């Protein structure tokens, strides 16, 4: 079967069917059944559709689709920021899920990162041990689970109000972030927490996703940023543990403001204090994914992911 698998960059004109495929495949994963797309022409675009459109625009050469005899068998996204390759959204149609397609996609994604000069690779694996095993063969190692946690809106707001009092902060506008000082703050935090810079994602979260962002102060310096809106809590990144918890509070407040009835977030298990507070407040752990990287790293104990596709 391997010789019949063809992997190539996706055409942006053909993005719609892949989005539909990804939405249905994600909804088939344990703990993600509630994300099944609604029927009808008036349905709202999903977070996955926004993320995939963003990556197709900025990283088209790394948006890879695998076909067998001209039939789509799977796809994945790969993008490089500051010499870090992220491989996400490895989606395989069940009838072709026997290893060869995933292997070819991962091989091509890692080769794309090598050509771009990446020295680190990471992936958030939702779909379990078989895909983890393929990444393991290519040098990535499991580091910790990432939990999908959901809270009722009122609980999220109350917890957020309490945590936000730990350190002062303020909501910033896009104009503030576009200024040199604003860009420098977010880049410094990203580099200290994640080891990368990603200005196009910051603009995307505010302009395309409509999120708000708060900046948390510590000792007269910006120590964290916190995004939230429409029930989405994150991303959150911080340079210190105290700033991370305060930023979580700001993100929960922002997320609860636009939520219908629930707030969701993706929390690395190594951010133990956040997980404890969220669960003790009444949050429910719906699913667990596995964070895999080539090399051990620090910083994720002060971080909350944006999404499964753009972690």
Residue, then its C-alpha position, 0 to 999 in steps of 0.5 A: x500500500x505504501x507505494x500507492x500513497x501520494x502526499x502533496x500540498x493541499x490546494x486552497x481551492x479544495x480546503x472546504x471538503x478537508x475542513x468537513x472531513x476534519x470536523x467529522x473525524x474529530x467528532x469521532x474521537x472519544x471526548x470530542x463527540x460534541x464538536x460534530x458539525x451542525x447540519x444546514x447552511x446557516x451553521x457557524x464556522x468551527x474553530x477547526x475551519x478558522x485554524x485550517x484556513x489560517x494555516x493554508x494561507x500562511x503555511x500552504x507548503x506544509x498543509x499536506x494531503x495524502x491520496x490513494x488512487x485520487x481518493x483523499x486518505x488523510x491530511x495533516x498540517x505542519x508549520x514552522x515558527x522560529x525553528x520549531x516545527x509543529x505537526x498537528x491535525x493528523x486526520x486519517x479516514x478509517x478505511x485507510x487507517x492502517x499505518x502507511x498513510x500516517x507514516x507518509x504524512x509524518x515523514x513528509x511533514x518532518x522533511x518540510x520542517x528540515x528544509x525550513x531549518x527546524x531543530x525542534x518538532x512537536x505534535x499534539x496527538x488526539x487519536x491515540x497510541x497508533x499515531x503516537x507510535x508513528x511519531x515515536x518512530x520518527x524521534x518524537x517522545x511523549x511528554x505529558x497529557x493535555x486535558x480538555x476541560x470544560x466549566x460552566x460559564x458562571x463558575x469560570x467567571x467566578x474562578x477567573x475573578x479570584x485568580x485575576x486578583x493575584x496580579x494586576x492586568x489590563x485588556x489591550x487592543x490590537x493597536x496596542x499589540x501592533x506597537x513595538x512595545x506590544x509586539x516585544x512583550x508577546x514575543x519575549x513571553x513566547x520565547x521564554x515560555x515556548x521558545x518561539x515567536x509567532x506574530x501572525x498567530x497573535x493577529x489571527x487570534x484577535x482579528x479572525x477569531x475575535x478574541x480579547x487579550x489581557x496583559x498581566x504585570x509583575x514587578x512593573x513588567x509584562x509577565x503574561x498574556x491571556x486570550x479569551x472570548x466566545x467560550x474559548x480560554x487561551x492561549x495563555x503564556x507566562x514567564x512565572x508561575x504566579x503570572x500564569x495563574x493570574x493570566x488564567x484568571x484573566x482568560x477565564x473572565x474574557x472567555x466567560x463574557x462571550x460564552x453561551x453557557x460553557x467555557x473550554x480550555x486545553x491545559x497541559x498536565x504539567x500545569x498542575x496548579x491550573x488543573x487542580x483549581x479548574x477541577x476543584x471549581x467543578x470543571x470536567x475533564x472531557x478528553x486527554x491528548x498527548x504532547x510529543x516533542x523531539x527534545x525535553x523542554x520547559x515552559x508548558x507548566x505556564x501555558x494553556x493551548x489555543x487549540x488542537x491545531x495551533x497549539 
